[in-house]
Amino acid sequence: MTVASPVVNSPILAHRGASAFAPENTLRAVEVAAERGATWVETDVRLTLDGQLVMIHDETLSRTTNGSGFVSEHTLAQIRTLDAGTWFGPEFKGLQVPTLVEYLTCIQNLGLSLQLELKPMRGREEELAVAVADTLERVWNFDSTTSKLFLASSAERSLSVLAKRLPKVPRALALHYLPRDPERLAREVGVQILHVKDSFLTAEALERIARSPLEIAVATVNSRDRAQFLIGRGVQSVITDDPNLLTPGTERTLESDAHVRSLIPFMEETARLAGNIAMQYQKDPLALKTEEKGGFDFVTAADKGAEEAIVAAIKAQYPEDSILGEEGTRKEGGNGRLWVIDPIDGTSNYIWSLPWWGVSIGLLENGRPVAGVIHAPALDITMSAVVGEGTWLNSEPYALEIAEVASEPPVVMSGVSPKMAEVGDAEKLSLLIRTRLGGIERRLGCGTASLLQVLLGRASLYFGLGERIWDVCAASIIAEELGLRHSIDRTKTVDDEPFNFVCGVPRLFDQAIEGFSSRHELK
């Protein structure tokens, strides 16, 4: 159904600016969006510790700045000292996290329109909305004919405040799924627009969109074919990292369309192929040809065969890409893309026919996460994620309700590499888990299988001593997409040196790493 008078008069909203080409939510990303023809920009705002408004999507600083910890636990002055550009590329070194005033000024100076999303902050939803309304009343020209505005949030308390303070400004409710009765929900919450995630759109949901008189936007869409399909089915606009997504004559590359959904079928198929090879070897123990690499670390013919199959598939599909594999693959490419693979994580479990082993494949581009897949054949679990697109569990959209991962005492998975860990480290880690976290420790002898327990919400944290990048690359990418936190520093060059690793729910993460070092040692 055609929306009579849509708020957004463009099929494209530039996601956090032109975030495929510049660091998200920076002023430079806004400028690049304008240069590439965008008329609408989508962005996010949060409160600092001292009640100031800054433009950042995540509740933590680590992914998009060189800082760490929660945004809400830092003052504006502290956040302004951080570098918000180098993580994306060295040419953006020195960019700052902008304030809302700076962002609004930039948007209006460029003649752009804005979707401003208020990120939910438990207990501060109303404070955030009041602060945003105060700032808009000071800075925004509501009579402008070129710069339009609408406000979005997933927090109904924030939307309620905005409805009272700025009743003439349209509002949007940000959701994962499209509700069964979207019109009723919109009336109850008092919004004119619904935002939903593409990864949660079922065929039934698309039928409801086609019948709905509501204005509906879908995030995040980085495939031209997918965007055209959605708009053809009644979606008014798509939120995309590439403002040129629908521009005729522009070519998409993995660099500018890093989140394409087509990665997932390829990666899952490749992981399953490797898993099938491993399962076949397991039926013939004599063919395994097990060797000890040292320190109770084993390699089998199955490890080597599975890695060869993964490498062959990647070379055939992406011949210019680099590959780093546990079993010795070191292929150098020149385009900035790196596949990090572990053909069988948990080889000892695999040898003894225990189910705790899996295939792990991660993809980085210029050091930034793109996609990851974990396949655990004996557990019949395949989990995958594309950054900005969503997460899938056994080919179905998946979201982790982090607030519900609240077992008391917390279940903490751990992994200790006998080859890499120092003498006494395992005991130190157990003591840390018991005393600092009051947790119950569980070990499965496989980082991938242990991390799956965290990704599935069955455990709160994972500690790994002496991990290598192939052990945790895919899992860390999936964890980020689910809203979990981890200790990998994305600004550093990927190598195969051992390191310590923590991943888990935000409420315990900072507490966990206080007694933990990312270097290959325990404090």
N, C-alpha and C positions, 0 to 999 in steps of 0.2 A: 504494500500500500504506500502511495506517495504521501510524504509529510507535507502538509499545506504550506507552512511557513517555517522551514528549518532554521535553527539558530546559526548553525555552521553552514555557510554557503560555499563550501569547498569539500570535495571528496577526500582531501588529505589534511591531516593534522600532523605537523612535524613533531615527532616524539622526543621530548626533552631538547628541542631544537633539531638541527641536522645531526643526530647522534651517531650516524654511520660515518660522519666525516670530521667531527670535532667532539671534544669532551662534553658529555651530556650535561645539560642545565647550566653551562657556562654562557657568558655573553657572546663568546666567539661562536658557539653552536647556534645562537639566535641569528647572528650576522650571516653565517653560512646558509642557514635556512632561507633567509631573505634573498641571498645571492642566487640560490637555486630555485627561486620562484615560489616559495611557500607564502601563503597568506594567513595561515593559522599555525600557532605554536602551542604545544601542550607542555606543561611543566609542573613541578612539585615544590611545595613549600613546607618547611618545618620550623618549630620553635627551638631556639637555643636555651641553654641553662638560664640565661639572664633575660629571657622573654623577647629576644630579637628574632626576626624572620629571615631565614636563609633558604636558598634554592638548592635542594638536594633530595634525591629520591629515597635512598636507603636510610634506615634508622641509625646506621653506623657509618663511620667515616672511611673505613679501610678500603672499600672497593674503588672509590672515585677520588680519593685524596691520598696523601702520604701520611695521614693521621690514623688513629685507631680509637676505638671506644664509641660510645653513643653520642649522637649529635646533641641530644638533650642534656648531656652531662658536660658540655663544653660551652664556654661563653663565646660571644661573637668575636671578641678580640683574639681568642685562641684559634678559632676556626679561620680567621682571616690570615693567619700566619701559614696556613697549609697550602700546598701545591695541588691544585685540582686539574692539572693538565698533563703532567708527565706520564701518568699511567696510560694515557691514550697514545701519546707519541712525544718524542723529544722536542718537536717544533712547538708544542703547546706548554712548555715548561714555564712556570710562573703564573699561570692563570689562577684566579682566586674563586672561591665559592661566592657567588654574588648575593647581595641582600635583595629583598623583595623590591625595595625602592629602586635600586639600580636596574633590576630586571624590567619592572614596569616602564621605567623611563626609556630603556633601550627598545622595548616593544613598540611604544608609541612613536618614538623618533623614526623608526623604520616603517611605520604605517601598517604594522601587523596586528592581527587579532589574537586573543589569548584564551586558552583554557587553563585555568589555575586550579590544580588539585591540592587540597589540604590533606596532608598525610596524617592518618589517625595516630594519636598519641594518647595512650590510656591515661585517663584522669585529667587531660589538658585539652580535650576536644573543644570545649566552649572558649577557653582562653585563646586557643589558636584562632578560632573563628572571629572573635572580637578583635584580636590584633590585626588580622587580615582586613576586616571591614574598616577599621580605623585607618589603616594605610591606604586602602583604595580610595576612601573618601578624601584623603589629602592629595593623592598623586594621580589618580585615574581621571581622565576626561570622559565622563559618561555621555557627553553630547557629541563625541567624535563620530564622524561618518565613515572613517576608515578603520579605526581600531575598535573592534567589538570585544565583548568579554562574556565568558560564563565560568561559573565556579563549580568544582566537583569535589566529592569526598566519598569515602566508604563509611564515614562516621555520621550517623543520623543526627547526633547532637550538634555537630558542626553545621550541618545543613539547616537545622532548625534555627540556629542563631543567625545564619546568613539570610534566611527567609525574612526574619524580622528586621534586620539591619539594612539589607539591600534588596527589598522586595521586587524591584524591577529588573534585577540581574538574574538571568536564567541559571538554573542549577542542574547538576547531573549527579546521579548516584553511581558510584563505581562498584562493580560486582565481578565475581568470577563467572558464575552461571547466569543465563537468562532465566528469570523466574517463570513459572507456568502461567501466571497471570500478570504480565509486566505492567499493564495499564493500572491495575488495582494497586500494585506496589508503588508506582509513580505517584498516584493520587495520595496514598497514605503518607508517603515521605515528603511530598510536596516538591517534586522535581519534574522537569520537562524533558530530560534526556537520560538515557541509560547507557552506561559503558560496560561492555562485557569482554572477556578474554577469548581470543580466537580459538585457543586450544581446548576450550570447553564448549564450543558450538557443535551441537549434534544436528542431525538432519531434522529432527523434530523442532529444535530451537530455531533453525532457519525458516521453517514453515511458519512459526509464530511471528518471526520478524517480518516476513512477507505480508502477514495479515495485520500487523500492528500499525496504528496511527502515530505511535511514539517515534521520536528521533532517537536512533540507536547508532552508537559508534563502537567499533571493534578494535581491540589492541592485542598484541602488536603484530602488524601484518607487514612483512618484508618481501613477499612474493607478488610480482605484478599479476600473474594469473589468478592468484588467490584474491587479491584486492578487487580485480574486475569481476570475479565470480560473486564475491560478497555484495558488492554494489549492485550487481544485477539481481540479487535476491532481496533487495530492499534495505540494505544497510546504507545509512546516509553518508558516513565517513569512516575512514580507517586511520588509525594512529600508526605511523610508520617512521622508521629511522631514516628513510630516504625520501626527501621532499619531491624528487623527480620520479618517484615510483610509477606514476601513470603518464609521465611525459613521453609522447611519441619520439622515437629516435634515440632515447637514452638506453644504454646497455647496462644490464645488471651483471656484476661480478661478485664473487664471494666476499671481496673486500667491502663493497658497498651494500651487499645484501647478505651479511654474515649469518643471519639467523634463518635462512630459508628452511622451510619444513622438510624439503626433499632430503636434507641430510639424515634425518631420522630413519627413514626406510633403509637407506644404504648402510648406516652404521649398525642398526639392529640386525639386518641380514648378515652383515659381515661378522658380527659377534656371535650370532647363532651358528654360522658356518664353522667358526673356530670351536665353539662348544660341541658341535656334532663330531668334529674330528677328535676332540679329547674324549668324548664318550665312546667312540669306536675303539680307540686305543685302550680304554679302561677294560674292555671286554677281553683283551688279550694281554695279560700282564707281561708275558715274555717279550712282547713287542715294545714295551715301554722303555727299555734300555736306560734305567735310572742311573744318574751320576750325581755325586755330591759335589757341589760347588764350594763347600766349606761352611762350617758353623751351622750344621743341620739345615743347610739350604740346598735343595735338590733341583735338578732339571731332568726332564724326561724327553723321550722322542715326541711325546704328545705336545709338550711346551714348544718345541722347535717346529713341529708340523703346523700347529695352530698359528704361531707367529708368521710362518712362511705364507700361510693362506691369507692372513690379514694384510700383510705387506703387498702380496700380489693383487688383492682387491683394490687397495688404495692406489697403487701404481697405475692400475688400469683406468681408474676413475679420475684420479687427480695426479697425473704424472709429474707435475712440477713441485709437488709438496714435499716437505721434509718429514722424516719418520724417525722416532726414537723408540726402540723396543727393548724390553727387559733381556731378551735372549740374544742381544748383540747387534740388532739392526741399527745402523747409523746412516741414514740416507739424507744428504744435504740438498735442499732445494733453494730457490732464490726468491720466492714470493711471500715469505713471512708466515706461511701456514705450517704448523707442526702437528703431526699426529703422534700421540703418546700412548703406547699400547703395552698391556700386560696380558699375554695369551692365556696364562693360567696363574691366577693369584691364589695361593693356598695349595701349592703343589704337594706338600706333605699330606694334607687332608685328602687330596685327589688320589695319591698313591694308595692310601689305605681305604679308599671308597667311602670316605666321610663326605657329607653333602656340602661342607663349608668351603667352597672354592668358586671362582668365577672368572669371566673374561671382562677386561676393562679397556675401553677405547675412549680417549679424550682428544679434542681438537682445539688448538690455540691458534690465534692469528695475531701476529706481532705482539705476542705475549699475553693477549687478552683471551679470556675463555669464549668459546663459540658453542660447543656441544659436547655431550658425553653420553656414553651408554655403558651399563653394567648388565651382564648376562650371567645368571647363576643357573646352569642347566639342571643340576640335581635338585634345586629348590623350585624350579619352574617359575623363575622370576626374571623379567627383563625390565629395567628401568632406564629411561632416557630423558634428556632435556636439551633444549636449544635456548640459549640466553635470550630472554625477552619474549619467547614464544610459549613457554610452558614446559610441563613435565608429563611424562606418560609412564604408566605402569601396566605392563602386558598389553600395550597398544591402546589403553584407555586413558583419557585425561586424568591427571592425578594432582591433588593438592594436599599439603600437610597442614593440619590445624595445629600450629605450634603451641598455642595456648593449652591444648588438651594433652600435650606431652608433659605431664606433671606428676609422674609417679614419685611418691615419697616413701622411703628414700629413693633418690634417682638411680636408675640402672645405668652404669657406665661400662661401655665396652673398652677393652684395651688390647693392644698388640705389641709384642716385644720381639724384635729381631735378634735371635741369639748371635748372629754374625755381626750385627752393627751395634747393639747396645753394650754399654759398659757393665762390668761386674757390679752388682748391687742396684742397678737402675730399676729392675723389675720390682724390687722391694720398696725402693723410694716411691715409685709410681703408685703402688698399692697403698702405701701410707698416705700419700697425697689425696688419693680418692677417698679413703676412709675418713681422714681427719679434716681436710679442707672442705670437702663436698658432702661428707656423710653419706657417700654412695655405696652401692653394691656393685662390685666389680665382676665382670664376666669376660672370658677370653675364648675365642673360637679358633685361634690359630690362622686367621686369614683376615687381612684388613678390609678387603672388599666385602666379605660376608658380614663382618662386624659393622662396617659403615652402612650396609643395607638395613641393619636393625635401627640405626638412627634415622635414616631416610624414610623408613616405614613408620616411625613414631613409636617403636617398641623400646627404644633406649634414648636417653637424653644426651649422651656425649660419647665420643670416641677419642681415646688417646693412643697414638702410635709412636713407638720409639724406634728410630733407625729406619724410617720409611724412605722409599725412593719415589720419584715423581710419578712413575708409571703405576705405583700402588694406589695413589690417591687422586690422580688428575681427573678422571671421569667423575668420581664420587664428589669431589670438591665443586665441580661445575654444576652437578645436579643439586647439591646442597645449597649453593647460592641461589639457584632458581626457586627453590622451595622456601627461601627465607631463613635458612640456617646460616651459621657463621663458621669460619674456619681460619686457620692460622697461616695459610700460604700467602706469601708476599708476591703479588702479581707484577710488581715493578722490577723484580730481579730476574736475571736470565735463567731460563730453564736449563738444568743440567742433571746429571745422574748421581750427584752427591747425596749421601744420607742426611736426613733431617728429622726432627720431631714434629708431630702433627696433632692438632686438636680440631675437632669438628662437633658442633652440637647446637642446642637451642640457645638463643641469645641470653636468656635470663641466667644461665649458668656459665656461659662461655668466658666472660671476663674474670669471673671468680676462678675458673679452671686454670687459666693461663698465668695467673699470678705466681704460681709455683712451678711453672713450666717454661722451658726455653725452646725457641724455634731452632736454635742451633742443635747440633748433635750432642746434647748433654742435658742433664737435669740440674736445676738450681738447688 
